[in-house]
């Protein structure tokens, strides 16, 4: 784990690049690519955690307000455990939404930074759409969700090609998937079938979960967990607890992950999680 003495407005600019080149995350990406090359696994989502320390206690309400202001297109959440810890974040990924027996779930995989100008932003979005690697990573998630819903007896519908979901400093390939839900199928049954999706674990799911435990040197806690609510009428809303941090007094543990598939580059995956960490760090101060 990396420990930093102060939280700065732009801490990533202060990080030692040499530390990142030997970081366990990068080594895990290399190992995951070997497993993919040997056809042991098709995709693996590896997460990393960074610990930061502040001279003043972190204020979850202040951080939550910052997240709400910076990420209006995400679901902002906070979960307390009654012991002074708060798990907060701004998740772009909905695992399921059911209202009046109509289900919507998101396939969200494949990422690119935002541009510094409108022209650059458009170029990066088009490059994301044209990337074979990113499209394959995205299609894995679409196929998994569709297959799981069909297995439950649902009839999912979705577009043949993804759209771009632009967020503050990152953009994703996004495919909403719809289905009608019969009254005899409980929302938690669907949730149990979908979670964890290849967007937060990998494929095959069982092998991916085993490799996550092997490569990640920390406990995920609520990171990537389904968070939400349901009612007696079968309505429900659950998101995936990503882009998140655990606040505990003067300490905060930040979580971020990236999907590894054939063609992934360890340095680019490292750059992706640093970008996600930056979003969280800016919200803490």
N, C-alpha and C positions, 0 to 999 in steps of 0.2 A: 504494500500500500504506500502511496505517496502522501507525505504530510507537509503542509505548507503553513508558515507562521501567520500569515495574514491573508485576508480575502481582499483582492484589489478589484477595481471596476473591470479590468481586462486581464485577469490572471494568466490566461493562456500565453499571452505575449511574454510573460516572465518565466515560463517553464523552460527547463534545460532540455534542449532537443536530444542531447546524448542520453538522457534518462529514458526518453521515449523509444530510442532505437534499440535498447536492450530490455524494453518493458515486457513482462510476461504476456501481455495481450498480443503483441506482435509475434512472439514465439508460438503462441497458441494458434494464431492464424496460419502460420507456416505448417504446423502439425495438422491442422484441419484440412489444408489443401492437399497434403499427402494422403489423408484418408479419402478425400474426394477422388484424387487421382487413382487410388487403389480400389475405387468403387465400393468402399465400405459405407459411404454416406453421400447423399446428393446435395445437402445443404446443412450448414451448422451456423447458428446464431450465437456469437460469442459476446459476452458482456464484460465490462471492466468497471471497477469502482475506484474512486479517488476520494481520499479524506482531506478535508480542508478545516482549518481552525481559525477562529476569529477572536480578537481581544474582547469583544462584547458578545453576549449570547445572541444567537440567531433568533429572529422574530418571525414565527411562521405566518402570522397575519400580514406582516409587511411583505414577505416574500411571495405570499399568495396574491397580494394586490399587484405586485410587479408582474407576476406571471399572467394575471388576468389582463393587464394593460398591454403586455407585449405579445400575447398569443390569444387574440379573441376568437380565432378559428379552432382552437383546441379546447378540450374539456379540462378545466382546471380543478384539481382535487386536493383534499387534505384529509388524512386519517390519523387520529391520535390514539395512543394506547393507554392513556390515563396515567402514564409514568413520566410525563414530560417530553416524550418523543413524538414527532410529527412526521409523517411520510407525505410529502407534497410533490406535485408535478403538474405538467401541462401535456396531456396525452393527445396526439393526433389520431389515435387508433381506437375505433369502436369495435368491440368484439361482437356485440349484438344490441339491437334496439328492437323491441317488440311493442307495438301499439295497435290495439284493435285487431290482434291476430296477424299483423303484417310485420314480417321480419326484415331488417336491414343489417347487414354486416359488412365490414370493410376488409378488402385485401389491400394491404399497404406495405409495399416492399419495393426497393429500388430508390436510390437517393442521389441528390446532387446539390451542391451549394447554390444559393441565390446569387445573382449577378449584382455588380455595383452600379449598373445602369440598366435601363429598360432593354436596350439592345443586347447587352451581355446576358441579362436574365433570360431573354427569349432564346438566345443561342444555347445556353446551358440546358434549358428545358428541352429543346429539340435534340440536343446531344443525349440527354437522358432517355428520351423516347426512342432514339435510334440505337441505343446501346444494346447489343446482343446479350451481354452479361447481365445488365439490369433488368431487361425484359424476361430473361430466363428465371432470374430470382423472383420476379413478380409473379410469373405464371405458375411457379411452384405453389405459391400461396393460394392463388385463385383455384387451381385444380384441387388442392387439399380441401378447402372450404366447401367447394361444390360437391366433392365426393362424400364428405361427412354429412352434409345436408341430405343428399340423396339416400344415404344409408339410413337416415332417420325417417325416410318416407316423404321428404319435402321435394319440391320442384324449383330449384334455384334458377333465377334469370339474371343475366348480367351482359354487359357490352363485350364485344369481341376484342376491343382494344382499350387499354387503360387511359385515364386522363391524368393531368398534372395537378397535384395538390400543393399549392405554394404556401409555405409558412414563413416565419420571420427571416430565418437565415438558412433555410434548407427547403428543398422541394422533393416530393415523392411521386412515384407512380401509384395510382389509386384506382381501384375498381370496386364500386358498391355492388353488393350482391343482395337480391331481394327474394323473398319466398313467403307464401301464405302458411300460417301455422295452425294446424287443427287444434281444437280445444283439449284433446287428450294428451298433447305433447307439452310437457312442462318446460318453461324457460331454462331451468337448471339442467334439464336433460340435454338441451342444445348447447348450453355453456360447457358442460362436461365433455361433450363430443368435440367441440371446437378448440378448447384450450388444453395445452398450448398449441397455437398454430405454428406453421413453419416460419412466420414472421418474427417469432420470439424464441423458437427452439431449433427447428430444423426438420429434416426429413431423411430417412424414416424417423418418426417421432421418438420411439423408444431408444434407438441408437443415439440420436441427437442428445437426449436427456442424459444418457450415460456419459457421453463425451463432454458435455457441459460440466458435469461433476468432476470429471478428470482434469479439465483444463483451467477452470475458473478457481482461483485460490481464495474465494470469499463466498459467503452465503448470499443468495439473491434477496432473501427476506421477501418483501412485497414487490420488489422490482419485477415487472412483466406479469404480475398477478392480475386476475380479473377483479375490478372494483366497481361496485354499482348497487342497484336496488331492484326489487320486484314487488308487485302487489298481488292481492288475491284474485284480481281479474285476469292475470296472465300477462300484464304489461311489465316491461323490464328494460333497464338500461345498464349496460356494463361496458366499461372501457378497459384498456390494457394499461397497467401502471408503469409506462415507460416515460422517458425524459423526466426523471424523478430523483428526489433526494430525501434522505433521512436526516432530520434536524434533531440534535440532542445537545442542548445548551450551547457551549462554545464550539461544538464540533458538528460537521455536516459530512455525510457520505453521499457522493454523487454517483449515479449509475448511468451508463450508456452502453449501447451494443450495436453490432453490425452483422449483417448476414453474409456468410462466406459461401460462395459457390465456385464452380470451375471458372477460372479467369479472374478471380479476385486478386488484387494486389495488396500485400500486407501494409505498404506505406499509405495507400489510399484508404484502406479500412481504418488505419490509425488516425488519419486526417479526419475521417468522418466522425469518429467518436469524440475527437477533440472539439469538433464543431458543436456537437451536442452538449458536451461539458460546458462550453462557453455560454450557451443559452442558459443553462442552469446557474452558472456562477454569476452572470449578470443580474439574475433575478434575486440573488441572495443579499445583495448589497443595497 
